[in-house]
Each structure stands twice: as C-alpha cells, then as structure tokens.
Amino acid sequence: MTARLAHIRRHPIKSIGGEGLDSVTLAPARRLPGDREWAVLTEAGERNAQASQTAGQPDRWLPKSCFVRGVQSPQVQAISGGWSDGRLVLRQPTQADLDIDPETQGDRLVEWLRPLWPAHAPAPTRLVRGAAIWTDQKWPWISILSLASLADLEERTGRTLGLHRWRGNLWIDGWQPWAERALIGQVISIGSVELRVTQHIGRCEATSANTDTGENDIDMLDSLERLYGHTDFGIFAEVVTGGTVTLGDEVTA
C-alpha cells in the first residue's frame, strides 16, 4: 500500500482547538505556518514572559509550563475550532461558542477559559503572540503521526481515541503500525518536500482526555508503557527541502 498524507492539522492557539487544512507550504527549518502562533499565559508564566518582552509581547521562546495546557484541565482538551473569516471561532461542550479577534479580544478568551480551569492551578492571564511559535519543543520541528499506529492502539485498548487528543500536524496513512519508530535520522519525502526525522514524541497525561467530553477516559501513559514498553506516539521532523504539501501526496521513506 502506498503511504499518503491523510490529514494536515494546525492549532492556532497552543492547547486550545485545532483545524484541518487541505494544503500548506513548509519552509526549511521552520515550523508549520500558523501552528501554535498564539498561547494563553498563566500566572506562573508571567514572570518568565515579563523578563523578556517587547511592546507587551514575549520576544523569545518560552517553555510549555508558562501556558494553559490540557494536562492541567481535561476540559481544555475538548475545545475545538480555528480560523473563520479572519476570526477565531472556538467551541466546547459546556460553553457557548466564542468568536474573537485574537489581536484585540484576548481578554474574552481568558474569561471564557475560567470555568474550565481548576481552582488549584495558576489562573490564565492573557493571550500572547510574541516572537516565537509556542510549540513544546524549542526546535523548529513538525509532528508526524501514523493512522496505522493509532488503529493498532485503539484495537489493543478497545477504545476509539481519535486524532485530536494527539495534536499532531501531519497524519500518514499506509505505513505499517509503528514503522515510524524506525525512521529516526532518516529523510522522508511528502510530495516534493523533504523532512529529516529527529526524535520520538514523548507523551503527557493530556492525551488521557476524551476530546469530545473533556473527561479522562484512559490512562494513556500507562497504556502505552504496558502495551509497547514506551510512552511515545509519533515522530518529530525538520523540513530540509521546502514546498507545498497537499492531502493525498505520496510519502516515501
């Protein structure tokens, strides 16, 4: 079976929502454009942000501990949505839909998040854009995941897990289950774009949350360790030769 690009996913706000794309142009040594472009700082992250900022926005990459994340609130994992007519439209099962201009209405997002946020965790403070894309890794990597590996995990756990809890960028159909784990250090091609595979993606407890309900429905880290002897799912890769990737493009390794 020929491997092909099955899904392209972008997450305009770190840990909050996501959207599918038909195609995207990738540049060498750059992340997927518009992915994690925005993030919501918490009280715990403000000290790091304020230590280095320009015009009120952070001017350097900050670690994931500075931001709102699904690991702190499973309800955040159930947020969906992305860009619509130049505005961000977000949905969550327990909330009214939110429609904002992130440039001017970040405070509305912070207020919308408050009912979803646990009282014991540092509270959300503000939506920031800054100089960096707010991926967990400081390096300009793109995440690549396998539909076959997901299907194998779903079969072994007896649960429908879906795409969204993994927050991946590129999903591949046609690889053998877990074949991506053998690709570290290799260059793969998606259409005319070449990417060097750099590292396995280690997972956190956020993946235990059902993205439809916002409730934990599995101990994902325990399941991965018990079934496979590790807590990884997916691989990171760096773009070597840029270009446009489109759904259905052939993938070669």
C-alpha positions as a Markdown table, in Angstrom:
| # | Residue | x | y | z |
|---|---|---|---|---|
| 1 | Met | 0.0 | 0.0 | 0.0 |
| 2 | Thr | 1.4 | 3.4 | -1.0 |
| 3 | Ala | 1.7 | 5.7 | 2.0 |
| 4 | Arg | 0.0 | 9.1 | 1.6 |
| 5 | Leu | -0.6 | 12.3 | 3.6 |
| 6 | Ala | -4.1 | 11.9 | 5.1 |
| 7 | His | -4.6 | 14.9 | 7.4 |
| 8 | Ile | -2.9 | 18.3 | 7.9 |
| 9 | Arg | -3.7 | 19.8 | 11.3 |
| 10 | Arg | -3.0 | 23.3 | 12.6 |
| 11 | His | -3.6 | 24.6 | 16.1 |
| 12 | Pro | -3.7 | 28.4 | 16.0 |
| 13 | Ile | -3.7 | 28.7 | 19.9 |
| 14 | Lys | -1.5 | 26.3 | 21.9 |
| 15 | Ser | -3.6 | 23.6 | 23.5 |
| 16 | Ile | -6.8 | 25.3 | 22.5 |
| 17 | Gly | -8.7 | 24.0 | 19.5 |
| 18 | Gly | -7.4 | 23.0 | 16.0 |
| 19 | Glu | -8.4 | 22.9 | 12.4 |
| 20 | Gly | -7.8 | 20.8 | 9.3 |
| 21 | Leu | -6.1 | 22.1 | 6.1 |
| 22 | Asp | -6.1 | 20.8 | 2.5 |
| 23 | Ser | -2.5 | 22.0 | 1.9 |
| 24 | Val | 0.2 | 24.0 | 3.5 |
| 25 | Thr | 3.6 | 25.5 | 2.4 |
| 26 | Leu | 6.5 | 24.4 | 4.5 |
| 27 | Ala | 9.8 | 26.2 | 4.6 |
| 28 | Pro | 13.2 | 24.7 | 5.5 |
| 29 | Ala | 14.0 | 24.8 | 9.3 |
| 30 | Arg | 10.6 | 26.3 | 10.1 |
| 31 | Arg | 7.5 | 25.0 | 11.9 |
| 32 | Leu | 4.1 | 24.6 | 10.2 |
| 33 | Pro | 2.9 | 28.1 | 9.5 |
| 34 | Gly | 0.3 | 29.4 | 11.9 |
| 35 | Asp | 0.6 | 26.4 | 14.3 |
| 36 | Arg | 0.7 | 27.4 | 18.0 |
| 37 | Glu | 1.1 | 31.0 | 16.9 |
| 38 | Trp | -0.9 | 32.2 | 20.0 |
| 39 | Ala | -0.9 | 30.9 | 23.5 |
| 40 | Val | -2.5 | 31.8 | 26.8 |
| 41 | Leu | -0.1 | 32.6 | 29.6 |
| 42 | Thr | -0.9 | 31.7 | 33.2 |
| 43 | Glu | 0.1 | 33.4 | 36.5 |
| 44 | Ala | 3.0 | 31.0 | 36.8 |
| 45 | Gly | 4.2 | 32.0 | 33.3 |
| 46 | Glu | 4.0 | 35.8 | 33.7 |
| 47 | Arg | 7.4 | 36.1 | 35.4 |
| 48 | Asn | 9.2 | 34.4 | 32.5 |
| 49 | Ala | 7.2 | 36.4 | 30.0 |
| 50 | Gln | 7.8 | 39.8 | 31.6 |
| 51 | Ala | 11.5 | 39.2 | 31.9 |
| 52 | Ser | 11.9 | 39.5 | 28.2 |
| 53 | Gln | 9.2 | 41.2 | 26.1 |
| 54 | Thr | 8.7 | 43.9 | 23.6 |
| 55 | Ala | 5.6 | 46.1 | 23.4 |
| 56 | Gly | 4.0 | 43.8 | 25.9 |
| 57 | Gln | 4.6 | 40.6 | 24.0 |
| 58 | Pro | 7.2 | 37.9 | 24.8 |
| 59 | Asp | 10.2 | 38.3 | 22.5 |
| 60 | Arg | 11.7 | 34.8 | 23.0 |
| 61 | Trp | 10.5 | 31.2 | 23.1 |
| 62 | Leu | 9.0 | 30.2 | 26.5 |
| 63 | Pro | 8.6 | 26.6 | 27.9 |
| 64 | Lys | 5.2 | 24.9 | 27.9 |
| 65 | Ser | 4.9 | 25.3 | 31.7 |
| 66 | Cys | 4.2 | 29.0 | 31.2 |
| 67 | Phe | 0.9 | 28.4 | 29.3 |
| 68 | Val | -2.6 | 27.0 | 29.6 |
| 69 | Arg | -2.3 | 23.2 | 28.7 |
| 70 | Gly | -4.7 | 20.3 | 28.6 |
| 71 | Val | -2.6 | 18.4 | 31.1 |
| 72 | Gln | -3.9 | 20.9 | 33.8 |
| 73 | Ser | -7.5 | 20.7 | 32.7 |
| 74 | Pro | -9.1 | 17.9 | 30.6 |
| 75 | Gln | -11.9 | 20.2 | 29.7 |
| 76 | Val | -9.4 | 22.3 | 27.7 |
| 77 | Gln | -8.8 | 19.2 | 25.5 |
| 78 | Ala | -12.4 | 19.3 | 24.4 |
| 79 | Ile | -12.1 | 22.7 | 22.8 |
| 80 | Ser | -12.3 | 22.6 | 19.0 |
| 81 | Gly | -12.2 | 25.2 | 16.2 |
| 82 | Gly | -9.9 | 27.6 | 14.4 |
| 83 | Trp | -10.0 | 30.4 | 11.8 |
| 84 | Ser | -13.2 | 31.5 | 10.2 |
| 85 | Asp | -13.4 | 34.7 | 8.1 |
| 86 | Gly | -10.4 | 36.2 | 9.8 |
| 87 | Arg | -11.6 | 35.4 | 13.4 |
| 88 | Leu | -11.0 | 32.5 | 15.7 |
| 89 | Val | -14.2 | 30.6 | 16.5 |
| 90 | Leu | -13.9 | 28.1 | 19.4 |
| 91 | Arg | -16.3 | 25.5 | 20.8 |
| 92 | Gln | -16.5 | 23.5 | 23.9 |
| 93 | Pro | -19.3 | 21.1 | 25.1 |
| 94 | Thr | -20.1 | 23.0 | 28.3 |
| 95 | Gln | -19.6 | 26.6 | 26.9 |
| 96 | Ala | -21.3 | 28.9 | 24.5 |
| 97 | Asp | -19.2 | 29.3 | 21.3 |
| 98 | Leu | -16.6 | 32.0 | 21.3 |
| 99 | Asp | -15.9 | 34.2 | 18.3 |
| 100 | Ile | -12.9 | 36.6 | 18.7 |
| 101 | Asp | -10.3 | 38.7 | 17.0 |
| 102 | Pro | -7.2 | 37.5 | 18.8 |
| 103 | Glu | -5.4 | 40.8 | 18.2 |
| 104 | Thr | -7.9 | 42.8 | 20.3 |
| 105 | Gln | -10.1 | 40.4 | 22.2 |
| 106 | Gly | -7.8 | 38.1 | 24.1 |
| 107 | Asp | -9.4 | 39.1 | 27.4 |
| 108 | Arg | -12.6 | 37.4 | 26.2 |
| 109 | Leu | -10.8 | 34.2 | 25.7 |
| 110 | Val | -9.3 | 34.3 | 29.1 |
| 111 | Glu | -12.7 | 34.8 | 30.7 |
| 112 | Trp | -14.2 | 32.0 | 28.5 |
| 113 | Leu | -11.5 | 29.7 | 29.9 |
| 114 | Arg | -12.0 | 30.4 | 33.5 |
| 115 | Pro | -15.0 | 28.0 | 34.1 |
| 116 | Leu | -12.9 | 25.2 | 32.5 |
| 117 | Trp | -9.9 | 25.8 | 34.7 |
| 118 | Pro | -9.2 | 24.1 | 38.1 |
| 119 | Ala | -9.1 | 26.3 | 41.1 |
| 120 | His | -5.8 | 24.9 | 42.3 |
| 121 | Ala | -3.9 | 25.7 | 39.1 |
| 122 | Pro | -2.3 | 29.1 | 38.3 |
| 123 | Ala | -5.0 | 31.1 | 36.5 |
| 124 | Pro | -5.0 | 32.1 | 32.8 |
| 125 | Thr | -3.9 | 35.7 | 32.5 |
| 126 | Arg | -3.6 | 36.9 | 28.8 |
| 127 | Leu | -3.4 | 35.8 | 25.2 |
| 128 | Val | 0.1 | 36.4 | 23.7 |
| 129 | Arg | 1.6 | 36.1 | 20.3 |
| 130 | Gly | 5.2 | 37.0 | 20.7 |
| 131 | Ala | 8.3 | 36.3 | 18.6 |
| 132 | Ala | 8.2 | 32.5 | 18.7 |
| 133 | Ile | 5.7 | 29.8 | 17.8 |
| 134 | Trp | 4.7 | 28.2 | 21.0 |
| 135 | Thr | 5.4 | 24.5 | 20.3 |
| 136 | Asp | 6.6 | 22.4 | 23.3 |
| 137 | Gln | 9.9 | 21.9 | 21.6 |
| 138 | Lys | 12.2 | 24.9 | 21.1 |
| 139 | Trp | 13.4 | 23.5 | 17.8 |
| 140 | Pro | 11.6 | 24.2 | 14.5 |
| 141 | Trp | 10.1 | 20.7 | 14.3 |
| 142 | Ile | 6.8 | 19.4 | 12.8 |
| 143 | Ser | 5.0 | 16.4 | 14.3 |
| 144 | Ile | 4.2 | 13.4 | 12.1 |
| 145 | Leu | 1.8 | 10.7 | 13.2 |
| 146 | Ser | 0.6 | 7.4 | 11.7 |
| 147 | Leu | -3.0 | 6.3 | 11.3 |
| 148 | Ala | -2.0 | 2.7 | 11.4 |
| 149 | Ser | -0.3 | 3.1 | 14.8 |
| 150 | Leu | -3.4 | 4.8 | 16.1 |
| 151 | Ala | -5.6 | 2.0 | 14.8 |
| 152 | Asp | -3.4 | -0.5 | 16.5 |
| 153 | Leu | -3.5 | 1.4 | 19.8 |
| 154 | Glu | -7.3 | 1.7 | 19.5 |
| 155 | Glu | -7.7 | -2.1 | 18.9 |
| 156 | Arg | -5.4 | -3.0 | 21.8 |
| 157 | Thr | -7.1 | -0.6 | 24.2 |
| 158 | Gly | -10.6 | -1.3 | 23.0 |
| 159 | Arg | -11.3 | 2.5 | 22.7 |
| 160 | Thr | -11.9 | 5.0 | 19.9 |
| 161 | Leu | -9.2 | 7.6 | 20.6 |
| 162 | Gly | -9.4 | 9.8 | 17.5 |
| 163 | Leu | -6.9 | 12.3 | 16.1 |
| 164 | His | -7.4 | 15.3 | 18.2 |
| 165 | Arg | -6.1 | 14.3 | 21.6 |
| 166 | Trp | -2.6 | 13.9 | 19.9 |
| 167 | Arg | -2.5 | 17.5 | 18.4 |
| 168 | Gly | -0.3 | 16.3 | 15.5 |
| 169 | Asn | 0.5 | 18.3 | 12.3 |
| 170 | Leu | 0.7 | 15.6 | 9.6 |
| 171 | Trp | -1.0 | 12.2 | 9.6 |
| 172 | Ile | 0.2 | 9.5 | 7.3 |
| 173 | Asp | -2.0 | 6.6 | 6.0 |
| 174 | Gly | -0.3 | 3.5 | 4.6 |
| 175 | Trp | 2.6 | 2.8 | 6.9 |
| 176 | Gln | 2.8 | -0.4 | 8.9 |
| 177 | Pro | 1.8 | 0.1 | 12.6 |
| 178 | Trp | 4.7 | 1.8 | 14.5 |
| 179 | Ala | 7.0 | 1.7 | 11.4 |
| 180 | Glu | 7.7 | 5.4 | 12.0 |
| 181 | Arg | 9.7 | 4.5 | 15.1 |
| 182 | Ala | 12.5 | 3.1 | 12.8 |
| 183 | Leu | 12.8 | 6.4 | 10.9 |
| 184 | Ile | 14.8 | 8.4 | 13.4 |
| 185 | Gly | 17.7 | 10.1 | 11.5 |
| 186 | Gln | 16.3 | 9.3 | 8.0 |
| 187 | Val | 14.9 | 11.7 | 5.4 |
| 188 | Ile | 11.4 | 11.2 | 4.2 |
| 189 | Ser | 9.6 | 12.9 | 1.4 |
| 190 | Ile | 6.0 | 14.1 | 1.2 |
| 191 | Gly | 5.4 | 15.1 | -2.4 |
| 192 | Ser | 8.4 | 17.3 | -3.2 |
| 193 | Val | 9.1 | 18.2 | 0.5 |
| 194 | Glu | 11.9 | 16.5 | 2.4 |
| 195 | Leu | 12.0 | 16.2 | 6.1 |
| 196 | Arg | 14.6 | 14.7 | 8.4 |
| 197 | Val | 13.1 | 12.7 | 11.2 |
| 198 | Thr | 14.7 | 13.9 | 14.5 |
| 199 | Gln | 13.0 | 12.3 | 17.6 |
| 200 | His | 10.2 | 10.3 | 19.0 |
| 201 | Ile | 7.3 | 12.3 | 20.6 |
| 202 | Gly | 7.1 | 11.6 | 24.3 |
| 203 | Arg | 3.5 | 12.0 | 25.5 |
| 204 | Cys | 2.0 | 13.6 | 28.6 |
| 205 | Glu | -1.2 | 13.0 | 30.6 |
| 206 | Ala | -3.2 | 15.4 | 28.4 |
| 207 | Thr | -3.6 | 12.5 | 26.0 |
| 208 | Ser | -5.7 | 10.7 | 28.6 |
| 209 | Ala | -8.6 | 13.1 | 28.0 |
| 210 | Asn | -11.5 | 12.4 | 25.6 |
| 211 | Thr | -11.7 | 15.4 | 23.2 |
| 212 | Asp | -15.5 | 15.0 | 22.8 |
| 213 | Thr | -16.3 | 15.1 | 26.5 |
| 214 | Gly | -13.4 | 16.8 | 28.3 |
| 215 | Glu | -13.2 | 13.9 | 30.7 |
| 216 | Asn | -10.3 | 11.5 | 31.2 |
| 217 | Asp | -11.3 | 8.1 | 29.7 |
| 218 | Ile | -8.0 | 6.2 | 29.8 |
| 219 | Asp | -4.6 | 6.3 | 31.5 |
| 220 | Met | -2.7 | 6.8 | 28.2 |
| 221 | Leu | 0.8 | 6.7 | 29.6 |
| 222 | Asp | 0.2 | 3.5 | 31.5 |
| 223 | Ser | -1.5 | 2.0 | 28.4 |
| 224 | Leu | 1.4 | 2.9 | 26.1 |
| 225 | Glu | 4.0 | 1.6 | 28.6 |
| 226 | Arg | 2.1 | -1.6 | 29.2 |
| 227 | Leu | 1.4 | -2.3 | 25.6 |
| 228 | Tyr | 4.6 | -1.1 | 23.9 |
| 229 | Gly | 7.2 | -0.5 | 26.5 |
| 230 | His | 7.4 | 3.3 | 26.0 |
| 231 | Thr | 5.2 | 6.4 | 26.2 |
| 232 | Asp | 5.8 | 7.8 | 22.7 |
| 233 | Phe | 3.4 | 8.4 | 20.0 |
| 234 | Gly | 4.5 | 9.9 | 16.7 |
| 235 | Ile | 7.8 | 11.5 | 15.5 |
| 236 | Phe | 9.2 | 15.0 | 15.1 |
| 237 | Ala | 10.9 | 16.0 | 11.8 |
| 238 | Glu | 12.6 | 19.1 | 10.5 |
| 239 | Val | 11.9 | 20.4 | 7.0 |
| 240 | Val | 15.0 | 20.1 | 4.8 |
| 241 | Thr | 13.6 | 21.0 | 1.4 |
| 242 | Gly | 10.6 | 23.2 | 1.4 |
| 243 | Gly | 7.5 | 23.3 | -0.7 |
| 244 | Thr | 3.7 | 22.7 | -0.6 |
| 245 | Val | 2.2 | 19.5 | 0.8 |
| 246 | Thr | -1.3 | 18.6 | -0.1 |
| 247 | Leu | -3.7 | 15.9 | 1.1 |
| 248 | Gly | -3.1 | 12.7 | -0.9 |
| 249 | Asp | 0.6 | 13.4 | -1.5 |
| 250 | Glu | 2.7 | 10.2 | -1.7 |
| 251 | Val | 5.0 | 9.7 | 1.3 |
| 252 | Thr | 8.3 | 7.8 | 0.8 |
| 253 | Ala | 11.0 | 6.9 | 3.3 |
